[in-house]
Amino acid sequence: EAGVAQSPRYKIIEKRQSVAFWCNPISGHATLYWYQQILGQGPKLLIQFQNNGVVDDSQLPKDRFSAERLKGVDSTLKIQPAKLEDSAVYLCASSAGPVTEAFFGQGTRLTVV
Amino acid sequence: GESVGLHLPTLSVQEGDNSIINCAYSNSASDYFIWYKQESGKGPQFIIDIRSNMDKRQGQRVTVLLNKTVKHLSLQIAATQPGDSAVYFCAENTGFQKLVFGTGTRLLVSP
């Protein structure tokens, strides 16, 4: 079974630029999560989708972050404009059922300079 | 807000020893707890979980203990191996399938 795919693996941008991350969840998984993991900290949930609907986006900085999951499959997370404090690993996860069955991708490491 | 934290940021053990990683949680409404292992450059990997109606659960070389009275969770790894070296996170399901992660404990296993 293929795992959660994310791209790119690494990205370096200047502050105030925009960036987009892509996630392809495990086939058939209805729930998709985006987490932000700052170095030395645990992952923080940014947004959670159930199919193509948003379940939770309470911790998503909506003035600069946006996410979509068209057709309930792939998802993109965008940051515009980026700030220095956005430097982190962005993890995508998916699950077919309860959250404990969530499978994580390798993440995208973003560096904002 | 509610949070999950860990007591020890780094734990160093010798190969073959038993390891115990501790975690404190604050949300008394959480009903499900999970331990994840994260190796460098990889996403978190599910290890073991436990529901709030249990106080102990065992897996292969791992045991999770839950003490709801003091809101404490621990992960015990038997006969620790170099491949166990990683950062370990406890996480709680606060409801609506929302996982809150702790800061993490780095486990270093020396041969």
Interface residues (C-beta under 8 A of the other chain):
Chain A: V4 T31 Y33 Y35 G40 Q41 G42 P43 K44 L45 Q48 V55 D56 L91 A93 S95 P98 V99 T100 E101 A102 F103 F104 G105 Q106 G107
Chain B: V4 Y32 I34 G41 K42 G43 P44 Q45 F46 D49 F89 A91 N93 F96 Q97 K98 L99 V100 F101 G102 T103 G104
